[in-house]
Amino acid sequence: MTTTPTPGEAALGYEQARDELIEVVRKLEAGGTTLEESLALWERGEELAKVCRRWLDGARARLDAALAEEEQEAGDTGGARE
């Protein structure tokens, strides 16, 4: 499995990756695929999960930065908040 996203994976938005991951899981749970097909689906699912995780980690970092900035601004104004 590769650790560097392909150009298509790098361009995937969170919702696109999530929706494709849901479809991969549905196919795996339904069964009826060969071992080779199941392995390919599993690998694709792992890649999609990483894409989703990167999006979620990025969102978390942005929220943490915004909260830290807000706390810093509150501290600069004497801590008074309404």
N, CA, C and O atoms as a Maestro MAE file, in Angstrom:
{
 s_m_m2io_version
 :::
 2.0.0
}

f_m_ct {
 s_m_title
 :::
 protein
 m_atom[328] {
  # First column is atom index #
  i_m_mmod_type
  r_m_x_coord
  r_m_y_coord
  r_m_z_coord
  i_m_residue_number
  s_m_chain_name
  s_m_pdb_residue_name
  s_m_pdb_atom_name
  i_m_atomic_number
  :::
  1 25 0.855 -1.173 0.000 1 A "MET " " N  " 7
  2 3 0.000 0.000 0.000 1 A "MET " " CA " 6
  3 2 0.900 1.234 0.000 1 A "MET " " C  " 6
  4 15 1.919 1.266 0.690 1 A "MET " " O  " 8
  5 25 0.522 2.242 -0.772 2 A "THR " " N  " 7
  6 3 1.317 3.449 -0.862 2 A "THR " " CA " 6
  7 2 0.944 4.424 0.240 2 A "THR " " C  " 6
  8 15 -0.194 4.442 0.711 2 A "THR " " O  " 8
  9 25 1.921 5.242 0.651 3 A "THR " " N  " 7
  10 3 1.636 6.258 1.651 3 A "THR " " CA " 6
  11 2 1.437 7.621 1.016 3 A "THR " " C  " 6
  12 15 0.885 8.523 1.647 3 A "THR " " O  " 8
  13 25 1.881 7.786 -0.225 4 A "THR " " N  " 7
  14 3 1.694 9.042 -0.932 4 A "THR " " CA " 6
  15 2 0.400 8.977 -1.726 4 A "THR " " C  " 6
  16 15 0.217 8.070 -2.538 4 A "THR " " O  " 8
  17 25 -0.504 9.933 -1.500 5 A "PRO " " N  " 7
  18 3 -1.774 9.885 -2.226 5 A "PRO " " CA " 6
  19 2 -1.565 10.143 -3.712 5 A "PRO " " C  " 6
  20 15 -0.714 10.939 -4.109 5 A "PRO " " O  " 8
  21 25 -2.347 9.464 -4.511 6 A "THR " " N  " 7
  22 3 -2.321 9.727 -5.939 6 A "THR " " CA " 6
  23 2 -2.977 11.074 -6.172 6 A "THR " " C  " 6
  24 15 -3.670 11.573 -5.285 6 A "THR " " O  " 8
  25 25 -2.782 11.684 -7.344 7 A "PRO " " N  " 7
  26 3 -3.417 12.983 -7.590 7 A "PRO " " CA " 6
  27 2 -4.931 12.953 -7.377 7 A "PRO " " C  " 6
  28 15 -5.499 13.922 -6.873 7 A "PRO " " O  " 8
  29 25 -5.585 11.866 -7.749 8 A "GLY " " N  " 7
  30 3 -7.027 11.760 -7.550 8 A "GLY " " CA " 6
  31 2 -7.416 11.720 -6.087 8 A "GLY " " C  " 6
  32 15 -8.423 12.306 -5.691 8 A "GLY " " O  " 8
  33 25 -6.616 11.028 -5.278 9 A "GLU " " N  " 7
  34 3 -6.907 10.948 -3.847 9 A "GLU " " CA " 6
  35 2 -6.654 12.280 -3.165 9 A "GLU " " C  " 6
  36 15 -7.393 12.665 -2.259 9 A "GLU " " O  " 8
  37 25 -5.611 12.990 -3.595 10 A "ALA " " N  " 7
  38 3 -5.311 14.283 -2.997 10 A "ALA " " CA " 6
  39 2 -6.446 15.274 -3.248 10 A "ALA " " C  " 6
  40 15 -6.669 16.181 -2.446 10 A "ALA " " O  " 8
  41 25 -7.162 15.102 -4.358 11 A "ALA " " N  " 7
  42 3 -8.236 16.023 -4.711 11 A "ALA " " CA " 6
  43 2 -9.581 15.618 -4.099 11 A "ALA " " C  " 6
  44 15 -10.551 16.371 -4.179 11 A "ALA " " O  " 8
  45 25 -9.639 14.437 -3.493 12 A "LEU " " N  " 7
  46 3 -10.897 13.978 -2.905 12 A "LEU " " CA " 6
  47 2 -11.268 14.841 -1.711 12 A "LEU " " C  " 6
  48 15 -10.450 15.076 -0.822 12 A "LEU " " O  " 8
  49 25 -12.488 15.304 -1.700 13 A "GLY " " N  " 7
  50 3 -13.002 16.001 -0.542 13 A "GLY " " CA " 6
  51 2 -13.418 14.994 0.517 13 A "GLY " " C  " 6
  52 15 -13.528 13.798 0.245 13 A "GLY " " O  " 8
  53 25 -13.646 15.486 1.718 14 A "TYR " " N  " 7
  54 3 -14.039 14.600 2.810 14 A "TYR " " CA " 6
  55 2 -15.311 13.827 2.475 14 A "TYR " " C  " 6
  56 15 -15.366 12.609 2.645 14 A "TYR " " O  " 8
  57 25 -16.322 14.531 2.003 15 A "GLU " " N  " 7
  58 3 -17.608 13.878 1.727 15 A "GLU " " CA " 6
  59 2 -17.477 12.825 0.627 15 A "GLU " " C  " 6
  60 15 -18.093 11.762 0.704 15 A "GLU " " O  " 8
  61 25 -16.674 13.121 -0.394 16 A "GLN " " N  " 7
  62 3 -16.471 12.153 -1.478 16 A "GLN " " CA " 6
  63 2 -15.790 10.897 -0.946 16 A "GLN " " C  " 6
  64 15 -16.215 9.780 -1.240 16 A "GLN " " O  " 8
  65 25 -14.731 11.086 -0.161 17 A "ALA " " N  " 7
  66 3 -14.001 9.942 0.390 17 A "ALA " " CA " 6
  67 2 -14.893 9.144 1.330 17 A "ALA " " C  " 6
  68 15 -14.888 7.913 1.298 17 A "ALA " " O  " 8
  69 25 -15.661 9.842 2.170 18 A "ARG " " N  " 7
  70 3 -16.561 9.164 3.105 18 A "ARG " " CA " 6
  71 2 -17.606 8.343 2.362 18 A "ARG " " C  " 6
  72 15 -17.864 7.192 2.713 18 A "ARG " " O  " 8
  73 25 -18.210 8.940 1.331 19 A "ASP " " N  " 7
  74 3 -19.244 8.236 0.582 19 A "ASP " " CA " 6
  75 2 -18.685 7.005 -0.126 19 A "ASP " " C  " 6
  76 15 -19.323 5.952 -0.149 19 A "ASP " " O  " 8
  77 25 -17.491 7.140 -0.702 20 A "GLU " " N  " 7
  78 3 -16.883 5.980 -1.364 20 A "GLU " " CA " 6
  79 2 -16.514 4.918 -0.338 20 A "GLU " " C  " 6
  80 15 -16.652 3.725 -0.607 20 A "GLU " " O  " 8
  81 25 -16.049 5.337 0.830 21 A "LEU " " N  " 7
  82 3 -15.719 4.388 1.892 21 A "LEU " " CA " 6
  83 2 -16.956 3.622 2.343 21 A "LEU " " C  " 6
  84 15 -16.892 2.414 2.572 21 A "LEU " " O  " 8
  85 25 -18.073 4.315 2.470 22 A "ILE " " N  " 7
  86 3 -19.327 3.653 2.835 22 A "ILE " " CA " 6
  87 2 -19.685 2.591 1.795 22 A "ILE " " C  " 6
  88 15 -20.118 1.493 2.147 22 A "ILE " " O  " 8
  89 25 -19.505 2.914 0.532 23 A "GLU " " N  " 7
  90 3 -19.803 1.961 -0.540 23 A "GLU " " CA " 6
  91 2 -18.869 0.758 -0.486 23 A "GLU " " C  " 6
  92 15 -19.302 -0.374 -0.702 23 A "GLU " " O  " 8
  93 25 -17.596 0.993 -0.200 24 A "VAL " " N  " 7
  94 3 -16.629 -0.101 -0.079 24 A "VAL " " CA " 6
  95 2 -17.044 -1.035 1.054 24 A "VAL " " C  " 6
  96 15 -17.041 -2.256 0.895 24 A "VAL " " O  " 8
  97 25 -17.398 -0.456 2.192 25 A "VAL " " N  " 7
  98 3 -17.818 -1.273 3.340 25 A "VAL " " CA " 6
  99 2 -19.079 -2.067 2.993 25 A "VAL " " C  " 6
  100 15 -19.188 -3.244 3.335 25 A "VAL " " O  " 8
  101 25 -20.015 -1.428 2.322 26 A "ARG " " N  " 7
  102 3 -21.247 -2.120 1.923 26 A "ARG " " CA " 6
  103 2 -20.926 -3.334 1.048 26 A "ARG " " C  " 6
  104 15 -21.488 -4.411 1.249 26 A "ARG " " O  " 8
  105 25 -20.031 -3.163 0.087 27 A "LYS " " N  " 7
  106 3 -19.662 -4.274 -0.799 27 A "LYS " " CA " 6
  107 2 -18.973 -5.392 -0.031 27 A "LYS " " C  " 6
  108 15 -19.229 -6.571 -0.277 27 A "LYS " " O  " 8
  109 25 -18.097 -5.024 0.902 28 A "LEU " " N  " 7
  110 3 -17.411 -6.053 1.683 28 A "LEU " " CA " 6
  111 2 -18.382 -6.807 2.579 28 A "LEU " " C  " 6
  112 15 -18.279 -8.025 2.723 28 A "LEU " " O  " 8
  113 25 -19.319 -6.094 3.178 29 A "GLU " " N  " 7
  114 3 -20.289 -6.741 4.057 29 A "GLU " " CA " 6
  115 2 -21.256 -7.627 3.285 29 A "GLU " " C  " 6
  116 15 -21.726 -8.639 3.805 29 A "GLU " " O  " 8
  117 25 -21.555 -7.247 2.045 30 A "ALA " " N  " 7
  118 3 -22.482 -8.032 1.228 30 A "ALA " " CA " 6
  119 2 -21.875 -9.364 0.821 30 A "ALA " " C  " 6
  120 15 -22.593 -10.335 0.586 30 A "ALA " " O  " 8
  121 25 -20.551 -9.408 0.738 31 A "GLY " " N  " 7
  122 3 -19.886 -10.638 0.333 31 A "GLY " " CA " 6
  123 2 -20.065 -10.900 -1.155 31 A "GLY " " C  " 6
  124 15 -20.444 -10.007 -1.913 31 A "GLY " " O  " 8
  125 25 -19.790 -12.127 -1.562 32 A "GLY " " N  " 7
  126 3 -19.965 -12.507 -2.954 32 A "GLY " " CA " 6
  127 2 -18.824 -12.067 -3.859 32 A "GLY " " C  " 6
  128 15 -18.925 -12.180 -5.081 32 A "GLY " " O  " 8
  129 25 -17.732 -11.561 -3.269 33 A "THR " " N  " 7
  130 3 -16.590 -11.161 -4.077 33 A "THR " " CA " 6
  131 2 -15.476 -12.187 -3.900 33 A "THR " " C  " 6
  132 15 -15.429 -12.917 -2.910 33 A "THR " " O  " 8
  133 25 -14.598 -12.221 -4.866 34 A "THR " " N  " 7
  134 3 -13.455 -13.131 -4.758 34 A "THR " " CA " 6
  135 2 -12.490 -12.592 -3.716 34 A "THR " " C  " 6
  136 15 -12.600 -11.444 -3.284 34 A "THR " " O  " 8
  137 25 -11.556 -13.419 -3.323 35 A "LEU " " N  " 7
  138 3 -10.546 -13.000 -2.369 35 A "LEU " " CA " 6
  139 2 -9.769 -11.813 -2.921 35 A "LEU " " C  " 6
  140 15 -9.502 -10.850 -2.201 35 A "LEU " " O  " 8
  141 25 -9.411 -11.881 -4.180 36 A "GLU " " N  " 7
  142 3 -8.663 -10.793 -4.811 36 A "GLU " " CA " 6
  143 2 -9.464 -9.487 -4.808 36 A "GLU " " C  " 6
  144 15 -8.924 -8.424 -4.501 36 A "GLU " " O  " 8
  145 25 -10.737 -9.571 -5.146 37 A "GLU " " N  " 7
  146 3 -11.606 -8.391 -5.134 37 A "GLU " " CA " 6
  147 2 -11.757 -7.838 -3.719 37 A "GLU " " C  " 6
  148 15 -11.722 -6.625 -3.514 37 A "GLU " " O  " 8
  149 25 -11.925 -8.728 -2.751 38 A "SER " " N  " 7
  150 3 -12.066 -8.301 -1.357 38 A "SER " " CA " 6
  151 2 -10.818 -7.591 -0.862 38 A "SER " " C  " 6
  152 15 -10.905 -6.579 -0.167 38 A "SER " " O  " 8
  153 25 -9.645 -8.127 -1.225 39 A "LEU " " N  " 7
  154 3 -8.397 -7.483 -0.829 39 A "LEU " " CA " 6
  155 2 -8.258 -6.104 -1.462 39 A "LEU " " C  " 6
  156 15 -7.816 -5.159 -0.808 39 A "LEU " " O  " 8
  157 25 -8.635 -5.986 -2.731 40 A "ALA " " N  " 7
  158 3 -8.569 -4.691 -3.412 40 A "ALA " " CA " 6
  159 2 -9.530 -3.698 -2.755 40 A "ALA " " C  " 6
  160 15 -9.188 -2.529 -2.572 40 A "ALA " " O  " 8
  161 25 -10.722 -4.159 -2.405 41 A "LEU " " N  " 7
  162 3 -11.678 -3.291 -1.720 41 A "LEU " " CA " 6
  163 2 -11.139 -2.858 -0.357 41 A "LEU " " C  " 6
  164 15 -11.248 -1.692 0.023 41 A "LEU " " O  " 8
  165 25 -10.567 -3.799 0.363 42 A "TRP " " N  " 7
  166 3 -10.015 -3.494 1.684 42 A "TRP " " CA " 6
  167 2 -8.919 -2.428 1.570 42 A "TRP " " C  " 6
  168 15 -8.895 -1.466 2.337 42 A "TRP " " O  " 8
  169 25 -8.017 -2.614 0.604 43 A "GLU " " N  " 7
  170 3 -6.934 -1.647 0.418 43 A "GLU " " CA " 6
  171 2 -7.484 -0.275 0.047 43 A "GLU " " C  " 6
  172 15 -7.004 0.747 0.537 43 A "GLU " " O  " 8
  173 25 -8.490 -0.256 -0.819 44 A "ARG " " N  " 7
  174 3 -9.095 1.030 -1.184 44 A "ARG " " CA " 6
  175 2 -9.749 1.673 0.039 44 A "ARG " " C  " 6
  176 15 -9.653 2.883 0.242 44 A "ARG " " O  " 8
  177 25 -10.409 0.853 0.844 45 A "GLY " " N  " 7
  178 3 -11.022 1.367 2.061 45 A "GLY " " CA " 6
  179 2 -10.003 1.970 3.007 45 A "GLY " " C  " 6
  180 15 -10.261 3.010 3.614 45 A "GLY " " O  " 8
  181 25 -8.855 1.336 3.140 46 A "GLU " " N  " 7
  182 3 -7.789 1.873 3.996 46 A "GLU " " CA " 6
  183 2 -7.309 3.220 3.472 46 A "GLU " " C  " 6
  184 15 -7.083 4.146 4.250 46 A "GLU " " O  " 8
  185 25 -7.152 3.331 2.153 47 A "GLU " " N  " 7
  186 3 -6.722 4.596 1.550 47 A "GLU " " CA " 6
  187 2 -7.761 5.689 1.793 47 A "GLU " " C  " 6
  188 15 -7.417 6.819 2.141 47 A "GLU " " O  " 8
  189 25 -9.017 5.346 1.606 48 A "LEU " " N  " 7
  190 3 -10.089 6.326 1.818 48 A "LEU " " CA " 6
  191 2 -10.178 6.745 3.280 48 A "LEU " " C  " 6
  192 15 -10.423 7.914 3.577 48 A "LEU " " O  " 8
  193 25 -9.982 5.806 4.185 49 A "ALA " " N  " 7
  194 3 -10.002 6.128 5.612 49 A "ALA " " CA " 6
  195 2 -8.881 7.110 5.946 49 A "ALA " " C  " 6
  196 15 -9.070 8.010 6.765 49 A "ALA " " O  " 8
  197 25 -7.715 6.943 5.319 50 A "LYS " " N  " 7
  198 3 -6.612 7.876 5.548 50 A "LYS " " CA " 6
  199 2 -6.952 9.271 5.034 50 A "LYS " " C  " 6
  200 15 -6.631 10.270 5.678 50 A "LYS " " O  " 8
  201 25 -7.598 9.337 3.878 51 A "VAL " " N  " 7
  202 3 -8.021 10.633 3.341 51 A "VAL " " CA " 6
  203 2 -8.975 11.305 4.326 51 A "VAL " " C  " 6
  204 15 -8.821 12.486 4.637 51 A "VAL " " O  " 8
  205 25 -9.957 10.557 4.813 52 A "CYS " " N  " 7
  206 3 -10.915 11.107 5.780 52 A "CYS " " CA " 6
  207 2 -10.196 11.563 7.045 52 A "CYS " " C  " 6
  208 15 -10.491 12.633 7.576 52 A "CYS " " O  " 8
  209 25 -9.262 10.763 7.525 53 A "ARG " " N  " 7
  210 3 -8.532 11.108 8.748 53 A "ARG " " CA " 6
  211 2 -7.746 12.398 8.557 53 A "ARG " " C  " 6
  212 15 -7.709 13.238 9.456 53 A "ARG " " O  " 8
  213 25 -7.111 12.566 7.381 54 A "ARG " " N  " 7
  214 3 -6.364 13.805 7.122 54 A "ARG " " CA " 6
  215 2 -7.293 15.018 7.151 54 A "ARG " " C  " 6
  216 15 -6.950 16.057 7.716 54 A "ARG " " O  " 8
  217 25 -8.474 14.878 6.536 55 A "TRP " " N  " 7
  218 3 -9.449 15.980 6.555 55 A "TRP " " CA " 6
  219 2 -9.877 16.291 7.984 55 A "TRP " " C  " 6
  220 15 -9.933 17.456 8.377 55 A "TRP " " O  " 8
  221 25 -10.177 15.257 8.758 56 A "LEU " " N  " 7
  222 3 -10.638 15.470 10.135 56 A "LEU " " CA " 6
  223 2 -9.528 16.046 11.007 56 A "LEU " " C  " 6
  224 15 -9.785 16.915 11.840 56 A "LEU " " O  " 8
  225 25 -8.299 15.571 10.824 57 A "ASP " " N  " 7
  226 3 -7.174 16.122 11.583 57 A "ASP " " CA " 6
  227 2 -6.954 17.591 11.230 57 A "ASP " " C  " 6
  228 15 -6.665 18.409 12.103 57 A "ASP " " O  " 8
  229 25 -7.092 17.917 9.954 58 A "GLY " " N  " 7
  230 3 -6.946 19.307 9.527 58 A "GLY " " CA " 6
  231 2 -8.030 20.190 10.120 58 A "GLY " " C  " 6
  232 15 -7.763 21.314 10.546 58 A "GLY " " O  " 8
  233 25 -9.244 19.684 10.147 59 A "ALA " " N  " 7
  234 3 -10.351 20.441 10.731 59 A "ALA " " CA " 6
  235 2 -10.115 20.656 12.226 59 A "ALA " " C  " 6
  236 15 -10.363 21.742 12.748 59 A "ALA " " O  " 8
  237 25 -9.636 19.623 12.906 60 A "ARG " " N  " 7
  238 3 -9.350 19.727 14.337 60 A "ARG " " CA " 6
  239 2 -8.263 20.771 14.597 60 A "ARG " " C  " 6
  240 15 -8.368 21.558 15.538 60 A "ARG " " O  " 8
  241 25 -7.226 20.778 13.767 61 A "ALA " " N  " 7
  242 3 -6.139 21.747 13.931 61 A "ALA " " CA " 6
  243 2 -6.656 23.169 13.724 61 A "ALA " " C  " 6
  244 15 -6.266 24.082 14.452 61 A "ALA " " O  " 8
  245 25 -7.527 23.360 12.740 62 A "ARG " " N  " 7
  246 3 -8.080 24.692 12.493 62 A "ARG " " CA " 6
  247 2 -8.940 25.149 13.668 62 A "ARG " " C  " 6
  248 15 -8.876 26.311 14.069 62 A "ARG " " O  " 8
  249 25 -9.748 24.235 14.223 63 A "LEU " " N  " 7
  250 3 -10.572 24.583 15.386 63 A "LEU " " CA " 6
  251 2 -9.704 24.911 16.595 63 A "LEU " " C  " 6
  252 15 -9.957 25.887 17.301 63 A "LEU " " O  " 8
  253 25 -8.682 24.094 16.828 64 A "ASP " " N  " 7
  254 3 -7.788 24.352 17.957 64 A "ASP " " CA " 6
  255 2 -7.090 25.703 17.811 64 A "ASP " " C  " 6
  256 15 -6.946 26.439 18.787 64 A "ASP " " O  " 8
  257 25 -6.656 26.032 16.587 65 A "ALA " " N  " 7
  258 3 -5.990 27.312 16.346 65 A "ALA " " CA " 6
  259 2 -6.954 28.474 16.584 65 A "ALA " " C  " 6
  260 15 -6.582 29.486 17.179 65 A "ALA " " O  " 8
  261 25 -8.190 28.322 16.118 66 A "ALA " " N  " 7
  262 3 -9.180 29.386 16.305 66 A "ALA " " CA " 6
  263 2 -9.481 29.582 17.795 66 A "ALA " " C  " 6
  264 15 -9.593 30.715 18.263 66 A "ALA " " O  " 8
  265 25 -9.610 28.488 18.530 67 A "LEU " " N  " 7
  266 3 -9.867 28.591 19.967 67 A "LEU " " CA " 6
  267 2 -8.685 29.213 20.704 67 A "LEU " " C  " 6
  268 15 -8.873 30.021 21.614 67 A "LEU " " O  " 8
  269 25 -7.480 28.841 20.317 68 A "ALA " " N  " 7
  270 3 -6.292 29.410 20.952 68 A "ALA " " CA " 6
  271 2 -6.204 30.902 20.666 68 A "ALA " " C  " 6
  272 15 -5.844 31.686 21.544 68 A "ALA " " O  " 8
  273 25 -6.530 31.293 19.447 69 A "GLU " " N  " 7
  274 3 -6.517 32.714 19.085 69 A "GLU " " CA " 6
  275 2 -7.557 33.485 19.895 69 A "GLU " " C  " 6
  276 15 -7.301 34.592 20.368 69 A "GLU " " O  " 8
  277 25 -8.726 32.882 20.044 70 A "GLU " " N  " 7
  278 3 -9.786 33.527 20.827 70 A "GLU " " CA " 6
  279 2 -9.359 33.693 22.278 70 A "GLU " " C  " 6
  280 15 -9.591 34.741 22.882 70 A "GLU " " O  " 8
  281 25 -8.737 32.660 22.839 71 A "GLU " " N  " 7
  282 3 -8.259 32.747 24.223 71 A "GLU " " CA " 6
  283 2 -7.173 33.801 24.355 71 A "GLU " " C  " 6
  284 15 -7.127 34.534 25.343 71 A "GLU " " O  " 8
  285 25 -6.290 33.877 23.345 72 A "GLN " " N  " 7
  286 3 -5.227 34.876 23.361 72 A "GLN " " CA " 6
  287 2 -5.816 36.277 23.322 72 A "GLN " " C  " 6
  288 15 -5.375 37.153 24.066 72 A "GLN " " O  " 8
  289 25 -6.794 36.496 22.476 73 A "GLU " " N  " 7
  290 3 -7.439 37.802 22.381 73 A "GLU " " CA " 6
  291 2 -8.159 38.152 23.674 73 A "GLU " " C  " 6
  292 15 -8.136 39.305 24.107 73 A "GLU " " O  " 8
  293 25 -8.799 37.166 24.292 74 A "ALA " " N  " 7
  294 3 -9.482 37.410 25.568 74 A "ALA " " CA " 6
  295 2 -8.472 37.774 26.643 74 A "ALA " " C  " 6
  296 15 -8.744 38.623 27.492 74 A "ALA " " O  " 8
  297 25 -7.312 37.140 26.610 75 A "GLY " " N  " 7
  298 3 -6.261 37.452 27.579 75 A "GLY " " CA " 6
  299 2 -5.678 38.826 27.360 75 A "GLY " " C  " 6
  300 15 -5.303 39.501 28.319 75 A "GLY " " O  " 8
  301 25 -5.596 39.251 26.117 76 A "ASP " " N  " 7
  302 3 -5.056 40.584 25.789 76 A "ASP " " CA " 6
  303 2 -5.992 41.706 26.224 76 A "ASP " " C  " 6
  304 15 -5.546 42.832 26.445 76 A "ASP " " O  " 8
  305 25 -7.278 41.411 26.347 77 A "THR " " N  " 7
  306 3 -8.252 42.444 26.722 77 A "THR " " CA " 6
  307 2 -8.613 42.358 28.207 77 A "THR " " C  " 6
  308 15 -9.627 42.907 28.638 77 A "THR " " O  " 8
  309 25 -7.780 41.670 28.977 78 A "GLY " " N  " 7
  310 3 -8.042 41.586 30.398 78 A "GLY " " CA " 6
  311 2 -8.946 40.431 30.778 78 A "GLY " " C  " 6
  312 15 -9.333 40.304 31.940 78 A "GLY " " O  " 8
  313 25 -9.289 39.587 29.818 79 A "GLY " " N  " 7
  314 3 -10.076 38.409 30.120 79 A "GLY " " CA " 6
  315 2 -11.553 38.660 30.240 79 A "GLY " " C  " 6
  316 15 -12.300 37.730 30.542 79 A "GLY " " O  " 8
  317 25 -12.002 39.854 30.024 80 A "ALA " " N  " 7
  318 3 -13.438 40.138 30.120 80 A "ALA " " CA " 6
  319 2 -14.151 39.597 28.906 80 A "ALA " " C  " 6
  320 15 -13.815 39.930 27.770 80 A "ALA " " O  " 8
  321 25 -15.150 38.749 29.160 81 A "ARG " " N  " 7
  322 3 -15.960 38.178 28.079 81 A "ARG " " CA " 6
  323 2 -17.413 38.380 28.423 81 A "ARG " " C  " 6
  324 15 -17.813 38.299 29.584 81 A "ARG " " O  " 8
  325 25 -18.185 38.640 27.415 82 A "GLU " " N  " 7
  326 3 -19.622 38.823 27.643 82 A "GLU " " CA " 6
  327 2 -20.376 37.621 27.243 82 A "GLU " " C  " 6
  328 15 -21.601 37.593 27.364 82 A "GLU " " O  " 8
  :::
 }
 m_bond[327] {
  # First column is bond index #
  i_m_from
  i_m_to
  i_m_order
  :::
  1 1 2 1
  2 2 3 1
  3 3 4 2
  4 3 5 1
  5 5 6 1
  6 6 7 1
  7 7 8 2
  8 7 9 1
  9 9 10 1
  10 10 11 1
  11 11 12 2
  12 11 13 1
  13 13 14 1
  14 14 15 1
  15 15 16 2
  16 15 17 1
  17 17 18 1
  18 18 19 1
  19 19 20 2
  20 19 21 1
  21 21 22 1
  22 22 23 1
  23 23 24 2
  24 23 25 1
  25 25 26 1
  26 26 27 1
  27 27 28 2
  28 27 29 1
  29 29 30 1
  30 30 31 1
  31 31 32 2
  32 31 33 1
  33 33 34 1
  34 34 35 1
  35 35 36 2
  36 35 37 1
  37 37 38 1
  38 38 39 1
  39 39 40 2
  40 39 41 1
  41 41 42 1
  42 42 43 1
  43 43 44 2
  44 43 45 1
  45 45 46 1
  46 46 47 1
  47 47 48 2
  48 47 49 1
  49 49 50 1
  50 50 51 1
  51 51 52 2
  52 51 53 1
  53 53 54 1
  54 54 55 1
  55 55 56 2
  56 55 57 1
  57 57 58 1
  58 58 59 1
  59 59 60 2
  60 59 61 1
  61 61 62 1
  62 62 63 1
  63 63 64 2
  64 63 65 1
  65 65 66 1
  66 66 67 1
  67 67 68 2
  68 67 69 1
  69 69 70 1
  70 70 71 1
  71 71 72 2
  72 71 73 1
  73 73 74 1
  74 74 75 1
  75 75 76 2
  76 75 77 1
  77 77 78 1
  78 78 79 1
  79 79 80 2
  80 79 81 1
  81 81 82 1
  82 82 83 1
  83 83 84 2
  84 83 85 1
  85 85 86 1
  86 86 87 1
  87 87 88 2
  88 87 89 1
  89 89 90 1
  90 90 91 1
  91 91 92 2
  92 91 93 1
  93 93 94 1
  94 94 95 1
  95 95 96 2
  96 95 97 1
  97 97 98 1
  98 98 99 1
  99 99 100 2
  100 99 101 1
  101 101 102 1
  102 102 103 1
  103 103 104 2
  104 103 105 1
  105 105 106 1
  106 106 107 1
  107 107 108 2
  108 107 109 1
  109 109 110 1
  110 110 111 1
  111 111 112 2
  112 111 113 1
  113 113 114 1
  114 114 115 1
  115 115 116 2
  116 115 117 1
  117 117 118 1
  118 118 119 1
  119 119 120 2
  120 119 121 1
  121 121 122 1
  122 122 123 1
  123 123 124 2
  124 123 125 1
  125 125 126 1
  126 126 127 1
  127 127 128 2
  128 127 129 1
  129 129 130 1
  130 130 131 1
  131 131 132 2
  132 131 133 1
  133 133 134 1
  134 134 135 1
  135 135 136 2
  136 135 137 1
  137 137 138 1
  138 138 139 1
  139 139 140 2
  140 139 141 1
  141 141 142 1
  142 142 143 1
  143 143 144 2
  144 143 145 1
  145 145 146 1
  146 146 147 1
  147 147 148 2
  148 147 149 1
  149 149 150 1
  150 150 151 1
  151 151 152 2
  152 151 153 1
  153 153 154 1
  154 154 155 1
  155 155 156 2
  156 155 157 1
  157 157 158 1
  158 158 159 1
  159 159 160 2
  160 159 161 1
  161 161 162 1
  162 162 163 1
  163 163 164 2
  164 163 165 1
  165 165 166 1
  166 166 167 1
  167 167 168 2
  168 167 169 1
  169 169 170 1
  170 170 171 1
  171 171 172 2
  172 171 173 1
  173 173 174 1
  174 174 175 1
  175 175 176 2
  176 175 177 1
  177 177 178 1
  178 178 179 1
  179 179 180 2
  180 179 181 1
  181 181 182 1
  182 182 183 1
  183 183 184 2
  184 183 185 1
  185 185 186 1
  186 186 187 1
  187 187 188 2
  188 187 189 1
  189 189 190 1
  190 190 191 1
  191 191 192 2
  192 191 193 1
  193 193 194 1
  194 194 195 1
  195 195 196 2
  196 195 197 1
  197 197 198 1
  198 198 199 1
  199 199 200 2
  200 199 201 1
  201 201 202 1
  202 202 203 1
  203 203 204 2
  204 203 205 1
  205 205 206 1
  206 206 207 1
  207 207 208 2
  208 207 209 1
  209 209 210 1
  210 210 211 1
  211 211 212 2
  212 211 213 1
  213 213 214 1
  214 214 215 1
  215 215 216 2
  216 215 217 1
  217 217 218 1
  218 218 219 1
  219 219 220 2
  220 219 221 1
  221 221 222 1
  222 222 223 1
  223 223 224 2
  224 223 225 1
  225 225 226 1
  226 226 227 1
  227 227 228 2
  228 227 229 1
  229 229 230 1
  230 230 231 1
  231 231 232 2
  232 231 233 1
  233 233 234 1
  234 234 235 1
  235 235 236 2
  236 235 237 1
  237 237 238 1
  238 238 239 1
  239 239 240 2
  240 239 241 1
  241 241 242 1
  242 242 243 1
  243 243 244 2
  244 243 245 1
  245 245 246 1
  246 246 247 1
  247 247 248 2
  248 247 249 1
  249 249 250 1
  250 250 251 1
  251 251 252 2
  252 251 253 1
  253 253 254 1
  254 254 255 1
  255 255 256 2
  256 255 257 1
  257 257 258 1
  258 258 259 1
  259 259 260 2
  260 259 261 1
  261 261 262 1
  262 262 263 1
  263 263 264 2
  264 263 265 1
  265 265 266 1
  266 266 267 1
  267 267 268 2
  268 267 269 1
  269 269 270 1
  270 270 271 1
  271 271 272 2
  272 271 273 1
  273 273 274 1
  274 274 275 1
  275 275 276 2
  276 275 277 1
  277 277 278 1
  278 278 279 1
  279 279 280 2
  280 279 281 1
  281 281 282 1
  282 282 283 1
  283 283 284 2
  284 283 285 1
  285 285 286 1
  286 286 287 1
  287 287 288 2
  288 287 289 1
  289 289 290 1
  290 290 291 1
  291 291 292 2
  292 291 293 1
  293 293 294 1
  294 294 295 1
  295 295 296 2
  296 295 297 1
  297 297 298 1
  298 298 299 1
  299 299 300 2
  300 299 301 1
  301 301 302 1
  302 302 303 1
  303 303 304 2
  304 303 305 1
  305 305 306 1
  306 306 307 1
  307 307 308 2
  308 307 309 1
  309 309 310 1
  310 310 311 1
  311 311 312 2
  312 311 313 1
  313 313 314 1
  314 314 315 1
  315 315 316 2
  316 315 317 1
  317 317 318 1
  318 318 319 1
  319 319 320 2
  320 319 321 1
  321 321 322 1
  322 322 323 1
  323 323 324 2
  324 323 325 1
  325 325 326 1
  326 326 327 1
  327 327 328 2
  :::
 }
}
